[in-house]
Amino acid sequence: MDEFQSLGAGLAIGLGAVGPGIGIGLLAAKAMEAIGRNPDAAGLVQQNMILAIAFTEAIAIYALVMAIIIKFV
């Protein structure tokens, strides 16, 4: 049973990190594109990008918590 818990925890964090990883990459790419098109708005774009990345990263943290719960409970 323990090997299935390890497999479940690995899948939880592995699959749970794919989405946020792709999301953060897309956010950063679009933010750099926006700054390149309008350098005067760099401060506002950067502020919104950092906020969105924080929310996206929270999803990966939830996946990590679930993996720990699966592994040790």
C-alpha positions in Angstrom: 0.0 0.0 0.0 2.9 2.3 0.7 4.2 2.2 -2.8 0.7 3.3 -4.1 0.8 6.3 -1.7 4.2 7.2 -3.1 3.0 6.9 -6.7 -0.1 9.0 -5.9 1.9 11.7 -4.2 4.3 11.8 -7.1 1.5 12.1 -9.6 -0.3 14.7 -7.5 2.7 17.1 -7.4 3.9 16.2 -10.9 0.6 16.8 -12.6 -0.3 19.6 -10.2 2.8 21.6 -11.2 2.4 21.3 -14.9 -0.5 23.7 -15.2 1.0 26.4 -13.1 4.3 26.1 -14.9 2.7 26.6 -18.2 0.6 29.4 -16.8 3.5 31.3 -15.4 5.4 30.9 -18.7 2.5 32.3 -20.6 2.0 35.2 -18.2 5.7 36.2 -18.4 5.7 36.0 -22.2 2.6 38.1 -22.6 3.9 40.6 -20.0 7.2 41.0 -21.8 5.3 41.4 -25.1 3.1 44.1 -23.5 6.2 46.0 -22.1 7.9 45.8 -25.5 4.9 47.3 -27.1 4.3 50.0 -24.5 7.4 50.6 -22.3 5.6 53.5 -20.4 3.2 51.0 -18.9 6.0 48.7 -17.6 5.3 49.4 -13.9 1.6 48.6 -14.1 2.2 45.5 -16.3 4.9 44.2 -14.0 2.7 44.8 -10.9 -0.2 42.9 -12.4 2.1 40.1 -13.7 3.5 39.5 -10.2 0.1 39.4 -8.7 -1.1 36.9 -11.3 2.0 34.7 -10.9 1.4 34.6 -7.1 -2.2 33.4 -7.7 -1.0 30.8 -10.2 1.8 29.6 -7.9 -0.8 29.0 -5.2 -2.3 26.2 -7.3 1.1 24.4 -7.2 1.3 24.9 -3.4 -2.2 23.3 -3.1 -0.9 20.3 -5.2 2.2 20.1 -2.9 -0.1 20.0 0.2 -2.2 17.3 -1.3 0.8 15.2 -2.2 2.1 15.5 1.4 -1.3 14.5 2.7 -1.4 11.5 0.4 2.0 10.4 1.4 1.8 10.8 5.1 -1.8 10.3 6.1 
